């Protein structure tokens, strides 16, 4: 199945699903050997799957564990310029559905994933106050005291 990335004019539209995996006030993020920032576990929705199916698949691909969804937490609209070889400098509109995941006591994530351009990914637990750059940056405030409502967030780097 193809990723839900669609050309639109000079830019791209991405549909993604992201996971919020929390334990002891920290949340699980991903890094790689290329980027100077961390990003959420998750990825592009594939044509033919729902956002919920995509987040369960992505969590499994990136952590080796099949986690269940607890609830939808955020719908995030994001305009930014691409920084990978396939989309360098292109304006991207991304719509992301972030789901809180149920995290069992024995959860021990093991990352065996890589970026679309071949960089090995690694997992790390961070707290909202860690002085590192990560996306989405609203996690810094919103995950300190998670709410049960679905929130809408917009980021525009144009």
N, CA, C and O of each residue as an XYZ file, in Angstrom:
632
protein
N       0.850     -1.189      0.000
C       0.000      0.000      0.000
C       0.891      1.246      0.000
O       1.955      1.261      0.619
N       0.452      2.260     -0.684
C       1.221      3.496     -0.804
C       0.971      4.423      0.377
O      -0.133      4.484      0.917
N       2.035      5.153      0.771
C       1.895      6.175      1.804
C       0.963      7.269      1.314
O       0.908      7.561      0.120
N       0.234      7.869      2.237
C      -0.685      8.951      1.891
C       0.075     10.279      1.872
O      -0.136     11.154      2.712
N       0.955     10.397      0.896
C       1.653     11.628      0.574
C       1.253     11.964     -0.847
O       1.463     11.171     -1.764
N       0.673     13.148     -1.029
C       0.105     13.511     -2.316
C       0.686     14.846     -2.770
O       0.659     15.816     -2.013
N       1.215     14.912     -4.001
C       1.658     16.210     -4.517
C       0.473     17.166     -4.635
O      -0.632     16.769     -5.003
N       0.724     18.416     -4.320
C      -0.312     19.445     -4.428
C       0.388     20.738     -4.840
O       1.049     21.384     -4.027
N       0.235     21.102     -6.098
C       0.962     22.268     -6.598
C       2.452     22.006     -6.488
O       2.937     20.974     -6.951
N       3.182     22.930     -5.879
C       4.625     22.781     -5.678
C       4.954     22.046     -4.379
O       6.123     21.784     -4.093
N       3.924     21.713     -3.588
C       4.158     21.100     -2.289
C       3.610     19.697     -2.160
O       3.349     19.020     -3.155
N       3.440     19.269     -0.925
C       2.961     17.924     -0.614
C       1.939     17.976      0.505
O       1.965     18.873      1.348
N       1.039     17.003      0.505
C       0.115     16.796      1.620
C       0.449     15.435      2.214
O       0.508     14.434      1.499
N       0.668     15.401      3.526
C       0.942     14.161      4.256
C      -0.189     13.894      5.227
O      -0.640     14.804      5.922
N      -0.650     12.660      5.284
C      -1.577     12.225      6.327
C      -0.809     11.266      7.216
O      -0.251     10.281      6.734
N      -0.777     11.545      8.506
C       0.042     10.764      9.434
C      -0.745     10.376     10.676
O      -1.785     10.956     10.987
N      -0.218      9.381     11.373
C      -0.740      8.969     12.673
C       0.439      8.931     13.627
O       1.489      8.378     13.298
N       0.273      9.516     14.809
C       1.349      9.564     15.796
C       0.900      8.955     17.111
O      -0.283      8.966     17.453
N       1.881      8.418     17.845
C       1.607      7.763     19.121
C       2.135      8.603     20.272
O       3.234      9.154     20.209
N       1.340      8.689     21.310
C       1.783      9.285     22.568
C       1.925      8.116     23.535
O       0.937      7.554     24.007
N       3.174      7.764     23.815
C       3.501      6.633     24.679
C       4.147      7.213     25.925
O       5.276      7.701     25.874
N       3.427      7.159     27.058
C       3.895      7.803     28.283
C       4.118      6.796     29.404
O       3.419      5.792     29.538
N       5.150      7.128     30.213
C       5.437      6.332     31.406
C       6.174      7.234     32.406
O       7.166      7.877     32.062
N       5.678      7.270     33.635
C       6.347      8.009     34.714
C       6.645      9.464     34.341
O       7.724      9.972     34.646
N       5.695     10.135     33.685
C       5.863     11.541     33.338
C       6.747     11.798     32.133
O       6.989     12.951     31.777
N       7.231     10.744     31.504
C       8.063     10.888     30.308
C       7.318     10.317     29.110
O       6.390      9.523     29.265
N       7.730     10.728     27.918
C       7.121     10.195     26.705
C       8.208      9.734     25.753
O       9.322     10.258     25.748
N       7.859      8.741     24.949
C       8.803      8.097     24.046
C       8.898      8.867     22.737
O       7.885      9.169     22.106
N      10.115      9.177     22.340
C      10.365      9.897     21.093
C      11.408      9.142     20.279
O      12.025      8.190     20.758
N      11.590      9.586     19.040
C      12.507      8.943     18.110
C      13.570      9.956     17.684
O      13.290     11.146     17.543
N      14.787      9.465     17.483
C      15.860     10.282     16.930
C      16.559      9.456     15.862
O      16.329      8.253     15.744
N      17.413     10.111     15.087
C      18.189      9.392     14.077
C      19.531     10.090     13.910
O      19.764     11.149     14.493
N      20.398      9.503     13.127
C      21.740     10.032     12.962
C      21.836     11.293     12.120
O      22.921     11.861     11.997
N      20.734     11.746     11.538
C      20.756     12.905     10.645
C      20.156     14.152     11.283
O      20.715     15.243     11.165
N      19.032     13.997     11.954
C      18.266     15.151     12.440
C      18.798     15.684     13.764
O      19.316     14.928     14.585
N      18.665     16.988     13.962
C      19.068     17.604     15.227
C      17.868     17.781     16.156
O      17.886     18.632     17.045
N      16.836     16.983     15.951
C      15.633     17.065     16.762
C      15.049     15.670     16.946
O      15.400     14.736     16.225
N      14.152     15.543     17.920
C      13.423     14.301     18.167
C      12.030     14.445     17.567
O      11.557     15.556     17.328
N      11.384     13.315     17.326
C      10.028     13.342     16.771
C       9.239     12.178     17.341
O       9.803     11.221     17.871
N       7.926     12.278     17.222
C       7.044     11.285     17.827
C       7.093      9.956     17.094
O       7.382      9.903     15.898
N       6.810      8.890     17.820
C       6.627      7.581     17.212
C       5.411      7.692     16.294
O       4.385      8.241     16.696
N       5.512      7.182     15.078
C       4.393      7.245     14.145
C       4.893      7.393     12.732
O       6.094      7.315     12.474
N       3.974      7.607     11.821
C       4.363      7.754     10.427
C       3.167      7.965      9.530
O       2.051      8.209      9.988
N       3.426      7.866      8.243
C       2.379      8.114      7.264
C       1.322      7.012      7.279
O       1.622      5.829      7.438
N       0.093      7.442      7.108
C      -1.010      6.506      6.928
C      -0.878      5.948      5.514
O      -0.567      6.688      4.580
N      -1.109      4.670      5.357
C      -1.065      4.040      4.040
C      -2.472      4.023      3.450
O      -3.456      3.859      4.171
N      -2.555      4.195      2.133
C      -3.857      4.194      1.485
C      -4.559      2.877      1.785
O      -3.982      1.806      1.597
N      -5.799      2.952      2.251
C      -6.574      1.764      2.596
C      -6.617      1.476      4.082
O      -7.382      0.613      4.513
N      -5.814      2.174      4.886
C      -5.897      1.951      6.331
C      -6.456      3.195      7.017
O      -6.387      4.302      6.481
N      -7.001      2.995      8.195
C      -7.481      4.113      9.001
C      -6.311      4.666      9.804
O      -5.259      4.035      9.896
N      -6.500      5.843     10.382
C      -5.460      6.415     11.239
C      -5.187      5.504     12.429
O      -4.037      5.365     12.847
N      -6.224      4.884     12.978
C      -6.031      3.969     14.110
C      -5.207      2.749     13.694
O      -4.303      2.338     14.421
N      -5.509      2.174     12.542
C      -4.716      1.040     12.059
C      -3.264      1.459     11.828
O      -2.336      0.706     12.125
N      -3.081      2.658     11.298
C      -1.737      3.154     11.003
C      -0.920      3.336     12.275
O       0.252      2.961     12.309
N      -1.512      3.902     13.319
C      -0.720      4.139     14.528
C      -0.332      2.821     15.195
O       0.781      2.704     15.708
N      -1.215      1.837     15.201
C      -0.884      0.528     15.769
C       0.255     -0.104     14.970
O       1.189     -0.652     15.556
N       0.188     -0.033     13.630
C       1.240     -0.574     12.775
C       2.558      0.146     13.003
O       3.596     -0.495     13.166
N       2.526      1.478     13.017
C       3.746      2.267     13.196
C       4.395      2.006     14.552
O       5.617      1.891     14.640
N       3.587      1.910     15.610
C       4.139      1.615     16.936
C       4.847      0.261     16.904
O       5.944      0.118     17.442
N       4.227     -0.713     16.283
C       4.848     -2.040     16.187
C       6.159     -1.969     15.388
O       7.170     -2.536     15.803
N       6.138     -1.279     14.254
C       7.344     -1.174     13.430
C       8.479     -0.463     14.163
O       9.645     -0.816     13.988
N       8.148      0.535     14.983
C       9.183      1.346     15.616
C       9.566      0.893     17.018
O      10.630      1.267     17.512
N       8.720      0.092     17.675
C       9.043     -0.332     19.049
C       9.097     -1.849     19.213
O       9.621     -2.342     20.212
N       8.566     -2.588     18.254
C       8.506     -4.034     18.375
C       7.363     -4.523     19.244
O       7.263     -5.721     19.512
N       6.493     -3.616     19.691
C       5.379     -3.991     20.575
C       4.048     -3.615     19.935
O       3.925     -2.586     19.271
N       3.065     -4.469     20.149
C       1.704     -4.178     19.668
C       0.926     -3.554     20.820
O       0.420     -4.249     21.701
N       0.844     -2.239     20.791
C       0.114     -1.517     21.836
C      -1.300     -1.221     21.358
O      -1.557     -1.068     20.164
N      -2.204     -1.147     22.320
C      -3.579     -0.764     22.025
C      -3.737      0.743     22.170
O      -3.002      1.396     22.911
N      -4.701      1.271     21.453
C      -5.029      2.695     21.552
C      -5.875      2.928     22.796
O      -6.805      2.174     23.083
N      -5.537      3.987     23.531
C      -6.362      4.424     24.642
C      -7.430      5.388     24.122
O      -8.629      5.179     24.310
N      -6.947      6.475     23.445
C      -7.895      7.469     22.929
C      -7.169      8.432     21.989
O      -5.944      8.550     22.019
N      -7.955      9.116     21.155
C      -7.429     10.185     20.321
C      -7.146     11.386     21.217
O      -7.982     11.769     22.034
N      -5.977     11.972     21.061
C      -5.607     13.113     21.900
C      -5.565     14.434     21.167
O      -5.998     15.458     21.694
N      -5.039     14.413     19.941
C      -4.831     15.656     19.209
C      -5.036     15.446     17.714
O      -4.727     14.387     17.167
N      -5.559     16.471     17.075
C      -5.536     16.590     15.626
C      -4.641     17.786     15.367
O      -4.921     18.895     15.823
N      -3.563     17.556     14.633
C      -2.527     18.572     14.459
C      -2.344     18.899     12.982
O      -2.044     18.023     12.171
N      -2.528     20.177     12.644
C      -2.252     20.676     11.303
C      -0.892     21.351     11.325
O      -0.590     22.123     12.234
N      -0.071     21.058     10.322
C       1.296     21.535     10.352
C       1.757     21.915      8.949
O       1.725     21.093      8.034
N       2.185     23.169      8.787
C       2.836     23.618      7.554
C       4.316     23.776      7.859
O       4.686     24.477      8.800
N       5.169     23.125      7.063
C       6.613     23.237      7.264
C       7.317     22.932      5.949
O       6.701     22.452      4.999
N       8.608     23.216      5.906
C       9.410     22.937      4.716
C      10.201     21.652      4.936
O      10.810     21.465      5.989
N      10.190     20.771      3.944
C      10.847     19.480      4.039
C      12.350     19.590      4.223
O      12.982     20.536      3.753
N      12.924     18.586      4.930
C      14.367     18.575      5.168
C      15.023     17.238      4.815
O      16.176     17.001      5.174
N      14.295     16.364      4.115
C      14.905     15.106      3.670
C      15.130     15.182      2.157
O      14.509     16.005      1.484
N      16.009     14.334      1.617
C      16.321     14.422      0.182
C      15.093     14.371     -0.729
O      15.075     15.026     -1.771
N      14.072     13.606     -0.352
C      12.902     13.458     -1.223
C      11.977     14.680     -1.214
O      11.171     14.850     -2.128
N      12.089     15.530     -0.187
C      11.172     16.670     -0.105
C      11.884     17.977      0.262
O      11.235     18.927      0.699
N      13.192     18.035      0.094
C      13.992     19.184      0.519
C      13.426     20.505      0.004
O      13.288     20.712     -1.201
N      13.102     21.393      0.946
C      12.633     22.725      0.604
C      11.200     22.831      0.138
O      10.711     23.939     -0.083
N      10.503     21.704     -0.021
C       9.106     21.750     -0.453
C       8.209     22.095      0.723
O       8.435     21.639      1.843
N       7.186     22.906      0.461
C       6.201     23.203      1.490
C       5.319     21.972      1.676
O       4.803     21.409      0.710
N       5.158     21.571      2.919
C       4.375     20.375      3.242
C       3.247     20.766      4.185
O       3.465     21.451      5.184
N       2.046     20.325      3.856
C       0.906     20.432      4.762
C       0.684     19.027      5.303
O       0.464     18.079      4.550
N       0.745     18.916      6.623
C       0.619     17.611      7.252
C      -0.546     17.637      8.230
O      -0.698     18.569      9.020
N      -1.357     16.602      8.161
C      -2.453     16.417      9.101
C      -2.136     15.157      9.892
O      -2.002     14.070      9.329
N      -2.017     15.320     11.222
C      -1.606     14.202     12.076
C      -2.664     13.948     13.142
O      -3.161     14.876     13.782
N      -2.996     12.678     13.319
C      -3.880     12.239     14.392
C      -2.989     11.602     15.453
O      -2.377     10.564     15.204
N      -2.910     12.221     16.646
C      -2.085     11.698     17.735
C      -2.958     10.931     18.709
O      -3.953     11.448     19.218
N      -2.572      9.695     18.958
C      -3.314      8.810     19.852
C      -2.505      8.507     21.105
O      -1.320      8.185     21.030
N      -3.166      8.614     22.272
C      -2.574      8.109     23.503
C      -2.663      6.582     23.429
O      -3.710      6.024     23.100
N      -1.560      5.927     23.738
C      -1.513      4.474     23.684
C      -1.550      3.899     25.103
O      -1.091      4.540     26.048
N      -2.095      2.693     25.246
C      -2.062      1.962     26.509
C      -0.680      1.332     26.625
O      -0.240      0.619     25.723
N       0.005      1.594     27.735
C       1.375      1.115     27.903
C       1.416      0.083     29.029
O       1.250      0.435     30.197
N       1.637     -1.191     28.687
C       1.683     -2.220     29.722
C       2.933     -2.077     30.602
O       3.924     -1.474     30.191
N       2.872     -2.631     31.802
C       3.998     -2.556     32.746
C       5.282     -3.125     32.165
O       6.366     -2.610     32.436
N       5.171     -4.176     31.373
C       6.366     -4.851     30.853
C       6.827     -4.300     29.494
O       7.593     -4.963     28.794
N       6.380     -3.122     29.122
C       6.740     -2.530     27.832
C       8.232     -2.206     27.801
O       8.715     -1.390     28.586
N       8.943     -2.842     26.902
C      10.369     -2.602     26.685
C      10.579     -2.377     25.188
O      10.802     -3.332     24.444
N      10.508     -1.126     24.744
C      10.604     -0.868     23.301
C      11.982     -1.189     22.743
O      13.005     -0.948     23.384
N      11.984     -1.739     21.533
C      13.223     -2.051     20.826
C      13.064     -1.550     19.397
O      12.244     -2.064     18.636
N      13.839     -0.564     19.049
C      13.703      0.052     17.728
C      14.574     -0.664     16.698
O      15.766     -0.888     16.909
N      13.948     -1.010     15.592
C      14.675     -1.608     14.471
C      14.291     -0.896     13.184
O      14.387     -1.472     12.100
N      13.859      0.345     13.297
C      13.362      1.089     12.142
C      14.434      2.021     11.587
O      15.475      2.249     12.204
N      14.145      2.549     10.401
C      15.014      3.567      9.825
C      14.161      4.587      9.094
O      13.004      4.328      8.760
N      14.750      5.752      8.850
C      14.036      6.815      8.152
C      13.842      6.423      6.691
O      14.453      5.470      6.207
N      12.989      7.164      5.997
C      12.730      6.872      4.581
C      13.991      7.040      3.735
O      14.079      6.484      2.640
N      14.976      7.807      4.239
C      16.220      7.961      3.488
C      17.377      7.161      4.105
O      18.545      7.465      3.862
N      17.040      6.125      4.914
C      18.031      5.135      5.320
C      18.801      5.372      6.612
O      19.757      4.645      6.882
N      18.427      6.356      7.418
C      19.121      6.580      8.684
C      18.480      5.743      9.788
O      17.257      5.692      9.915
N      19.326      5.087     10.584
C      18.845      4.250     11.685
C      18.170      5.120     12.748
O      18.694      6.166     13.132
N      17.012      4.677     13.214
C      16.284      5.402     14.251
C      16.559      4.780     15.622
O      16.812      3.581     15.739
N      16.504      5.626     16.658
C      16.668      5.195     18.042
C      15.549      5.799     18.878
O      15.057      6.886     18.573
N      15.150      5.104     19.920
C      14.095      5.573     20.813
C      14.711      6.180     22.067
O      15.775      5.754     22.518
N      14.028      7.186     22.628
C      14.480      7.750     23.894
C      13.281      8.310     24.652
O      12.335      8.832     24.062
N      13.348      8.187     25.964
C      12.318      8.738     26.845
C      12.748     10.137     27.231
O      13.893     10.343     27.633
N      11.845     11.108     27.116
C      12.154     12.473     27.540
C      10.994     13.014     28.373
O       9.872     12.512     28.313
N      11.294     14.038     29.141
C      10.245     14.714     29.901
C       9.926     16.027     29.194
O      10.729     16.516     28.401
N       8.759     16.597     29.478
C       8.385     17.854     28.810
C       9.393     18.976     29.029
O       9.483     19.889     28.208
N      10.151     18.924     30.119
C      11.092     19.995     30.434
C      12.505     19.757     29.915
O      13.374     20.610     30.100
N      12.758     18.616     29.268
C      14.092     18.363     28.728
C      14.450     19.444     27.715
O      13.632     19.791     26.862
N      15.678     19.984     27.803
C      16.080     21.086     26.921
C      16.556     20.609     25.549
O      17.642     20.972     25.098
N      15.745     19.806     24.902
C      16.071     19.321     23.563
C      14.979     19.789     22.608
O      13.856     20.073     23.027
N      15.313     19.868     21.329
C      14.313     20.253     20.327
C      13.550     19.001     19.915
O      14.146     17.981     19.570
N      12.223     19.092     19.955
C      11.414     17.962     19.502
C      10.127     18.453     18.881
O       9.661     19.564     19.136
N       9.563     17.575     18.046
C       8.310     17.872     17.351
C       7.325     16.757     17.610
O       7.725     15.593     17.611
N       6.069     17.050     17.827
C       5.510     18.400     17.846
C       5.861     19.106     19.152
O       5.876     18.491     20.218
N       6.137     20.389     19.056
C       6.563     21.122     20.240
C       5.440     21.351     21.246
O       5.716     21.688     22.397
N       4.180     21.178     20.845
C       3.096     21.348     21.822
C       3.100     20.228     22.861
O       2.453     20.364     23.900
N       3.818     19.115     22.610
C       3.951     18.079     23.634
C       4.555     18.670     24.908
O       4.239     18.224     26.010
N       5.426     19.676     24.759
C       6.123     20.269     25.903
C       5.141     20.779     26.963
O       5.381     20.619     28.160
N       4.056     21.383     26.531
C       3.074     21.898     27.489
C       1.903     20.937     27.699
O       1.450     20.738     28.827
N       1.422     20.350     26.620
C       0.202     19.529     26.700
C       0.395     18.201     27.431
O      -0.561     17.682     28.008
N       1.596     17.644     27.422
C       1.793     16.342     28.063
C       2.205     16.441     29.525
O       2.391     15.422     30.190
N       2.348     17.666     30.028
C       2.604     17.826     31.473
C       1.384     17.402     32.267
O       1.508     16.745     33.300
N       0.214     17.771     31.793
C      -1.059     17.423     32.433
C      -2.050     17.013     31.356
O      -2.920     17.799     30.982
N      -1.925     15.784     30.852
C      -2.800     15.348     29.752
C      -4.274     15.431     30.118
O      -4.679     15.122     31.238
N      -5.053     15.855     29.148
C      -6.495     15.950     29.333
C      -7.182     14.826     28.574
O      -6.559     14.153     27.753
N      -8.451     14.625     28.846
C      -9.189     13.553     28.179
C      -9.928     14.044     26.940
O     -10.515     13.240     26.215
N      -9.908     15.337     26.688
C     -10.576     15.878     25.509
C      -9.636     15.804     24.301
O      -8.418     15.718     24.455
N     -10.213     15.839     23.114
C      -9.418     15.906     21.888
C      -9.135     17.375     21.611
O     -10.048     18.201     21.606
N      -7.877     17.693     21.384
C      -7.491     19.073     21.118
C      -7.038     19.219     19.671
O      -6.538     18.278     19.055
N      -7.227     20.423     19.150
C      -6.803     20.762     17.795
C      -5.622     21.717     17.916
O      -5.670     22.678     18.684
N      -4.572     21.454     17.161
C      -3.375     22.286     17.217
C      -2.961     22.640     15.796
O      -3.095     21.831     14.879
N      -2.453     23.864     15.623
C      -1.982     24.313     14.313
C      -0.589     24.885     14.465
O      -0.328     25.681     15.367
N       0.311     24.472     13.575
C       1.662     25.014     13.511
C       1.895     25.456     12.066
O       1.605     24.713     11.129
N       2.414     26.658     11.895
C       2.623     27.175     10.539
C       3.992     27.825     10.454
O       4.198     28.912     10.994
N       4.931     27.167      9.780
C       6.297     27.672      9.661
C       6.541     28.384      8.339
O       7.689     28.595      7.948
N       5.456     28.759      7.642
C       5.641     29.460      6.362
C       6.155     30.859      6.598
O       6.374     31.606      5.644
